[in-house]
Amino acid sequence: MEDLNFQHKARARAGGSRKSAIIGVVASGNLEVLAERVLPDGECRLEIKTAAVGFGDVWQAVVADFVERYSPGGLKFSINDGGARPDTVSLRLAQAVRLIEEDGQ
Amino acid sequence: MLMSIDAETRTTAATWQRHREARDARIEAGSRLARGKIVEARDATRLMEAVIRPGDRVCLEGDNQKQADLLSGALLAVDLAKVHDLHMVQSGVVLPEHLDLFDHGVAKKLDYAYSGPQSARIARMLFGGKIELGAVHTYLELFARYFIDLTPHVALIAAVSADREGNLYTGPNTEDTPTVVEATAFKDGVVIAQVNEIVDRVPRVDIPADRVHFIVKSEKPFFVEPLFTRDPAAITEGQILTAMLAIKGIYAPYGVQRLNHGIGFSTAAIELLLPTFGEKLGLKGKIATHFALNPHPALIPAIEAGWVQQIHSFGSEVGMDDYIRARSDIYFTGPDGSLRSNRAFCQTAGLYACDMFIGSTLQIDLQGNSSTVTTSRIAGFGGAPNMGADARGRRHPSEPWLKAGSEADPDSPAALRRGRKLVVQIGETFGDKNVPLFVEKLDALELAEKLKLELAPIMIYGDDVTHIVTEEGIANLLLCRNAHEREQAIRGVAGYTDVGRRRDRNAVELLRQRGVIRRPEDLGINPLDADRSMLAARSIKDLVRWSGGLYAPPSKFRNW
């Protein structure tokens, strides 16, 4: 296991009003992402627990692109990763933002 | 002196039918083992020894699906003093026996097209010098050479049944048989067929009796493998996202109605998204109506939902027989009701009458060249290069072809401008076992260097590829104006592979602004839709249900 943390400035606050959203599953090659609206609007944090050790630079690249593309201001992401491929991680992160932006609880 | 030259000239002139005489002598020798045309299975090896001569070109029918397995076993058992150093000219090197022939010394030289399941062993044997390689061909290319410089002396083919005259019924997997027989029988060759049964009257005549010289009844039906069945249960969300990108970003804007699909999971995902995602986009009747395609079970929901008008097939697929019979509006069928496939015609249809080929590959380089060869596997080409190539002989216009042509060459006058076939490579940036799809240098090049081949085995040349689709987006190579743009467009959809991470971020952003690269968000695709609930069928059992119980999946796909 490896713990990784990333802190980013976001251009804008993530849309919608939901407090939290969860998507994905902890399984081999998959991951679970919990997004919570708990940070100041211009900030974004990701806390990752991953089963695959030694991929910090790929995570850094995936996270930086994600923040730039989706501007998830105000969100903290807690991630349980079962060794997912970077493309799966990107998709889950995008899904988490879209989910928290949707109407409802 | 003058006399002798005259004599020699006359001798030559008097023998204009040497091939026919040789053929007749072979048939005469074989006939001693036959009653009429029928030879017992136990005499099959003796039949081979009687009709095959050392160094002969032999076509051992190895199709995608249908295998002349009894005859390949019989050939393997020949006395090497009588039969050796054969030159095998066959489209598929599929069974272990096909390569055992080279290990044993029965065969020496090989010209072929596809070696899927034997790809690792054929690579080892080529490196070990066990096989003298002519060339790896595309199907149409090898078939063409059957009529020019690789005409078989003997063809060993497979059919479902024969009558006592020798008329053959191939069943739904007609595949290569008519082409092989045409080339062999009409150029003084010998045709030997293995059949599952001998009947009074065949259901339909796929091969007329006067082209068949010997029939061997096999104890067990010829080997057939389900090659085109993709279990919807194994389709990933990444593949669904990629498939949605293709539908919304390529099928829709070009209005692609006539096409061929590869056999991977990404295209299976497209097939299963037509009645759901495609329906939502209002694309029914506007895209994916006419196919050159094997009877893919994954297309059943789209057919049932009224999307598909017509399908011509290279071969059949295990378990689809009853469904095809009941849907003769869609498929090509004989007077007996069963599918009539034909690889040569369907390949031609894919080349000339389809506006798009979309399929997966194992490696793509920075120029867009793609290859399924890796250093340890030589899978051959099969059909993809014929369908995944611009047909330079094409002259009929169509909307997608003209639009692609104008994107590639906006400045020429429209009436003088060639259209372009859409050739789309689709896949996830990381494939099986996290192997990257994108590479700086193809393994095929390394292989060509090691084997001293004059040509690297490229499946689809970069200059034929028009689009690359990954989960990260679509790169439209038609809109690239130079090699640098092309490279950055490819890097720009290569995700987090090394190739993708070495992109020039500014150049990629500029390409995105020009619409050369389009991301899911540019196309208004909601990542939450990349969900398995989007698939019209999520299991093999769902496909059976869609088919009204007509699709009978082989046991390896049943888990209920």
Interface residues (C-beta under 8 A of the other chain):
Chain A: V58 A61 V62 R69 R85 P86 D87 T88 S90 L91 A94 Q95 R98 L99 E102
Chain B: T236 E237 G238 L241 E428 T429 F430 N434 T470 E471 E472 G495 Y496 R501 R519 P520 E521 N526 P527 L528 A530
